[in-house]
Amino acid sequence: MVRTFFRKLLTYLSSSEDSDDDLNEDVEGQCIRKRRKFIRRDHIQGHECLYRDYFAENPVYSANLFRRRFRMSRPLFLRILNEVVANEPYFVQRRDNAGRLGLSSMQKIIASLRMLAYGVTTDFMDEYIDIGESTAMESLKKFCETIVCIFSAEYLRSPNTNDITRLLAIADQRGFPGMLGSIDCMHWKWKNCPTVWKGMHIGHIREPTIILEAIASYDLWIWHAFFGMPGSLSDINVLERSSIFTELEQGRAPPVNYTVNGHDYTMGYYLADGIYPKCQTFVKTIPSPRGDKNKHFAKAQESARKDVERAFGVLQQRFAIIRGPSRMFKAKVLTNIMKTCVILHNMIIEDERDDDDNLNIEYDQLDDDLPELSRTHTIEIMDFIQRRLHIRDSLAHHQLQEDLIEHQWLLFSQH
């Protein structure tokens, strides 16, 4: 009698769950699990529909609609597709054991991009692309891993000598000689954060989040992306854990030489808000400016610092998956998704950059041969400490700020 009661209870609980499997009783009273229902999808028809709509000689949808739906131009998409297929066998179309053709590389990559761009669930891809839920999720993870593996060295790198020369030239025109960009942090909500981690990921937003620290330049290119710190940390705590000053402290960063108000400087700086420390590498605004000079400088600094805020906004508009709460469980998957969005963001900026707006700089005359990191000898500890103290020199920070105030006021007086 007890066995019969528990068997009926198990059957009732199993039937009330949202599952593709059913439990039935056979003539002997034993539970039998039915096989998962198989949905036969026409992969060939789905591929032909995609090709006819976007990639045919005379596609149904124009280049503007392609740009709006895929967040990039068609040539850039084809470049990414070819690189991903060449480096990841998962995206190569294969036949199953029955000889039927599986999903094409185009179907898997388009499903991944649509999920990144629109932030939709996997079921949203099934009716048009003919791809199952588990396959779509696996394609997204594989796509992000491959993009990070292939393009990180080129699109997640620090600025080299040519990049620094261009950034300094633009910064000088904007009234901030020596500026390399703006720095700030962005929080990404983690809806499915494990319960044991929620306490360390809940900060001022009152929900679990993961932090992205980024440096962006005037053209919204993201030069530095450090992701993965829990949301309970402040911006200054994230700064202490990031590698933003690693090359500078080790003496491997390209030189940055400029003059402001008659003083020579050898270290670039970033525009930051008030929470960041008083270092030579940060220029902050004046909280309560008094006098015309200070008011003008605060207005100019806050205006130029919006570059990183605009970069965050454009990044979230292009890829809605990082605008809404994340439904993933593993932090490694979230890191790959965030890095993929930043890489694709930089690739789109490079593809759409107007060369006519660039400065006429003779890059060929610049020395881009940076000293390599030695594998046999470590850096002397005293030199490392001296560089670190030089970076965090508060007196140099105040001197640079005063020089920039005078420089901004001089430019304002001339106009």
Buried (B, 14 or more C-beta within 10 A) or exposed (E): EEEEEEBEEEBEEBEEEEEEEBBEEEEEEEEEEEEEEEEEBEBBEBBEBBEEBBBEEEBEEEEEEBBEBBBBBBEBBEBBBEBBBEEBEBBEBEEEEEEEEBBBBBBBBBBBBBBBBBBBEBEBBBEBBBBBEEBBBBBBBBBBBBBBEBBBEEBBEBBEBBBBBBBBBBBBEBBBBBBBBBBBBBBBBBEEBEEEEBEBBBBEEEBBBBBBBBBBBBBBBBBBBBBBBBBBBBBEBBBEEBEBBEBBBBEBBBEBEBEBBEEEBEBBBBBBBEEBBBBBBBBBBBEEBEEEBBEBBBBBBBEBBBBBBEBBBBBBEBBBBBBEBBEBEEBEBBBBBBBBBBBBBBBBBEEEEEEEEEEEEEEEEBEEEEEEEEEEEEBEEEEBEEBEEBBBBEEBBEBBBBBBBBBBBEEBEEE
